[in-house]
Amino acid sequence: MPRELDELGLKQAELVIVRQKEDAFYYGERMRDGERGWFPASCATEITDPTAMENNVQRMKRLRKETNV
């Protein structure tokens, strides 16, 4: 849960595009709604498989279309 205005709240299995890495924190964009903010790096697992990344981008596009975000 975020404690500051610039922090990003995340749920388990939330997909985030990481835009910046700084020490123990990442700055990213939550895929389901485009919200941006900082979160602890320890809360994330990096996806490096190109197929998985493409599937996640397609999922993000569908979610944004379905939710009008």
VOTOR-933181 format. One line per 4 residues: number of its first residue (from 1); their letters; for each residue x, y, z of C-alpha. Coordinates in steps of 0.25 Angstrom, whole numbers. Example, Ala and Ser with C-alpha at 12.3 -4.5 7.8 and 13.67 -1.06 7.14 Angstrom:
1) as) 49,-18,31  55,-4,29
// end
This chain:
1) mpre) 0,0,0  5,14,-4  10,23,8  13,35,-1
5) ldel) 6,42,-13  17,37,-22  16,23,-18  9,12,-26
9) glkq) 0,2,-19  1,-12,-25  -7,-25,-23  -2,-39,-24
13) aelv) 1,-43,-39  0,-28,-43  7,-25,-56  15,-12,-57
17) ivrq) 24,-6,-68  37,-2,-61  41,12,-66  53,14,-56
21) keda) 61,7,-46  67,14,-34  74,6,-23  64,-2,-16
25) fyyg) 52,5,-23  46,4,-37  37,15,-44  27,8,-52
29) ermr) 13,9,-59  2,-1,-55  -3,-8,-67  -17,-9,-63
33) dger) -20,6,-62  -7,14,-66  -5,19,-52  10,22,-49
37) gwfp) 18,23,-37  30,17,-28  29,3,-22  40,-6,-15
41) asca) 48,-14,-24  46,-26,-14  31,-26,-18  34,-29,-33
45) teit) 39,-41,-41  45,-37,-55  39,-44,-67  50,-46,-78
49) dpta) 43,-55,-87  40,-48,-100  27,-56,-102  22,-54,-88
53) menn) 25,-39,-90  17,-38,-103  6,-46,-97  5,-36,-85
57) vqrm) 5,-24,-94  -6,-30,-102  -14,-32,-89  -11,-18,-85
61) krlr) -17,-13,-98  -30,-22,-96  -31,-17,-81  -30,-2,-85
65) ketn) -40,-4,-96  -50,-12,-87  -49,-2,-76  -48,11,-84
69) v) -35,15,-77
// end
